[in-house]
Amino acid sequence: MSHKTNWIEALEKELRLLSEEDRSDIILNYQEQIKAMLNEGKSEDEILQRLGSPKEVAKEVKLALGIEHQENLFEKIEQGANEALNFFADVVSRQDCEGKRMGEKLIYLALWGVFFVVGFGVMGVAFGLTIGGIVLFFVSFLFSQVTWSIFFLLFSLSILIFNSGLALFYGLYRMGRFLIRPF
C-alpha cells in the first residue's frame, strides 16, 4: 500500500462521525486533489506533507461543518459522568474512624429519609383518623335520638377509628426509635 492510500484511510477513519454521503464526498475531493497534484509532477510525499496530517484535515473539516463542538461537548459530558461515578465509588468505599463504611451510612441515611417521607404521610392519616374518631364520637351523641343501634354503630366506629390512629402513632414512634438507634 502506498502512503496515499494509508493517508486516505486515516482521513476516512477520522471522519467517522460524518454521514456516509459527506464522508465519501470529502474523500473523493481529496483523492481528486492528490491526483491533480500527481499530474502536475509532484511526489506523493510532497503532496501529503503539503496537505498535512489526516487528523488536522479532519479537524478542519469538522470545524467547518460544526461537528467538532458536538464531539467536545459529548466528551465533556462523558468526563463529568465518569468523575461523578468515581466520586461516588470513592465515598462508598471510604471508611470513617469507627471502621464503618461511608456507603453503609449513606444507604442507611437514604432509608431513613424514605421512612420520614412515608412516616409523615402515615402520620397525617393517623392524625386524621384520630380527629375523625373524636368528631364521630361527639356526632354520635348529637344523633342519639334516632335509634340506639345507629348510636352504638357510630360510637363503636369512632372508638375503632380513634384507636387505629393511636396505633399508627405508636408504630411510627417505635419505628423511629429503631431507626435512630445506630446514630
N, C-alpha and C positions, 0 to 999 in steps of 0.2 A: 504494500500500500504506500502511496505517496504521501508527502506532507500535506498536500492539498486535501486529500480525502480525509485524513485524520483531523485537519482543521475544520472541515465542513461537518464531520460527525460530532466534534466537540461543540461547535456552534449550535447544532441541532439539539444536542443534549442540554445546553444552557437555556435554550428557548422552549423547554418542555411545558412551561405554563401557558404558552400562547395556544390559540386554536390551531388545528391541523392546517387549515387554509392559510392563515397568516404565516405560520412557520414555513410551509412549503413555498410561499411567495418570497419570503426573505431569503431562504436558502437558494432558490432559483436565481434571485437577483445577485447574490454574492458569487454564485457559480458563473454567471454571465460576466460579472466584473473581472473575475480571475481569468476567464477565457479571453476576454478582450485584452487584458494586460499581457497574457502569454503571447497573443498575436502581435503585440507591439514589440516583442522580443525581450521582455523582462524575465528573469529567472523566477522559479517557484518560491525560493527562499526570500528573494527580494520583495515579491508580491505579498507574501504572508507577513513579512516584517512591516511592510507599509500599512497593511490592514490592521495589525495589532493582534492581541490575543483574543481568542473566541469569547472569553469572559468579559472583556472590555466592550467588544462589539455587541454582545447580548445585553450588557448593562445599558448601553446607549439606546438600543432598540426598545428595551423595556421602559426606559425613561421617556422615550418619545411616545410610547403607547400608554404610559401611565401605569404600567404593571409593577414597577419597582416599589412604588409606595405601598401597594397592596401586599406585596411579599414581605416587606419590612414590618408592616402592621401585623400580619399573621405571626411573624417570628417574635414580635414583642408580646403579643397575647400569649403565645405558647410559652415564652420565657417567664412571664408573670404567673401563669398557671403552675409551671414547674416550681417556681420559688415558693408559692403558697403551699403546694404539696410537701415540699421539703421542710418548710417551717412547721407544718402540722405534724409531720413524722418526727421531727426533732423534739417538739413539745411533748408528744405522746410517749416517746422513749426516754425522756429525761426523768431523773429521779430526784425527789426532794430529800431533805435532811433526815426524814424518818424512814427512808427506803421505799416509800410508796411511789409508784409511777404516776406521773402527772396525767397520763391518759386515763387511768382509772378514776382519778379525781374529776377530770373533765366529763367523763361519761356519767359519773355519779351526780355531778352538778347539773348536767342536762336532764337526767331523770328527775332530779329534784325540781327543776324548773317546770317540767311537764306535770309533775304532781301538783304544784301550786296552781298552774293554769286550770287543770281539771278540778283540783280541790276547790278553788274559788267558785267554779261553776256549780259543783255539787253543794257547796256551802250556801249558795244563793237558793238552790232548790230546797235545801234543808230549812233555811230561814223562811222561805215562802210556805213550806208545809207547816212549820211551827206556828207562824202567824195565822195561816189558814185554819189550823185546828182550833186556835183560840177564838177566832172570829166565828167559826162554825159552832163552837160551844155556846157563845152568847146568843147566836141566832136561834139555836135550838130552844133556848128559854123564851125567846120572843114568840116563836110559833108553837109553843107548847099547848095552846088552846085547840089546835087542830085535832090531833089524836095522840095518844100515848105511844103508839107504835112508831109514828114519824118522829116524835121527840126522842125515843130510845134509839132509833136509827141514826138521827143526826148527832146525838150525844156520843154514841159509840164511834161513829165516823170521825168526829172531832178528836176524840182521845187517840184513835189509831193514827190519824194524820200528825197530831202533835208528837206522839211517841216516835213515829218514823223520822220526823225532823230531828228530834233529840238524838236518836240512834245514829243518824248521819253525822251530826256534830261530834258525837263521841268517837265514831270511827275515824273521822278526819283528825281529831286530836291525837288519837293513839298512833295513827299512821305518821303524822307529823313528828311525833317524838321518836319514832323508829328511824325516820329518815335523818333527823338532826343529830342523832347519837354519834355517828362516825366523825363528825366535825368537832 
